[in-house]
Amino acid sequence: MPLAYAKTGETLRIQNIAGGRNLSRRLAEMGLYPGSTIKVISNQGGPIIIAIGETRLAIGKGMAAKIFVG
């Protein structure tokens, strides 16, 4: 399931990133790569707010649609 469809409060593991090399590198620099565990803080119409450890990140819907979680 793409991260864009995740519900607020869910804890998920990144399964795959369906983007090019640049997107994968950019996400890896933020600590998001396959196997990472994230928590959805907010998915309320705007950017998706996620937590990875103690860090909070805002991910746009387009980018979130390319991050597959389970």
C-alpha positions in Angstrom: 0.0 0.0 0.0 1.3 3.5 -0.8 2.1 5.7 2.2 -0.4 8.2 0.8 -3.2 5.9 1.9 -2.0 5.2 5.4 -4.2 6.2 8.3 -3.2 8.6 11.1 -1.7 6.6 14.0 -0.5 3.6 12.0 3.0 2.3 12.5 4.4 0.8 9.3 7.5 -0.6 7.7 8.8 0.7 4.4 8.7 -2.1 1.9 9.8 -0.5 -1.4 10.4 2.9 -2.9 9.1 3.1 -6.5 11.1 6.1 -7.6 14.3 6.9 -9.4 17.8 7.1 -8.0 17.3 10.8 -7.0 14.2 10.1 -5.0 15.7 7.0 -3.3 18.8 9.0 -2.4 16.8 12.0 -1.1 14.6 9.7 1.1 17.7 7.8 2.4 19.2 11.1 3.4 16.1 11.7 5.5 16.4 8.2 7.0 13.7 6.6 4.9 14.7 3.4 3.2 13.3 -0.1 2.8 13.1 -1.7 6.3 12.7 1.6 8.2 9.8 1.7 10.7 7.7 4.9 10.6 4.6 6.2 12.4 2.0 8.3 10.6 1.3 11.4 12.8 -1.1 13.1 10.4 -2.7 12.4 7.1 -5.3 15.0 6.8 -5.4 16.4 3.3 -2.1 18.3 3.2 1.4 16.8 3.4 1.7 13.6 5.4 3.5 14.1 8.7 5.5 11.0 9.8 7.8 10.1 12.6 11.0 8.1 12.3 12.5 7.8 15.7 12.2 11.2 17.4 12.3 13.1 14.0 9.2 14.4 12.3 9.0 14.8 8.6 6.5 16.2 6.2 6.1 14.2 2.9 4.1 15.5 0.0 1.4 13.3 -1.5 3.3 12.8 -4.7 6.3 11.5 -2.9 4.2 9.5 -0.5 2.5 7.7 -3.4 5.9 6.2 -4.4 6.7 4.9 -0.9 5.2 1.5 -0.4 4.6 0.4 3.2 3.2 -2.7 5.0 
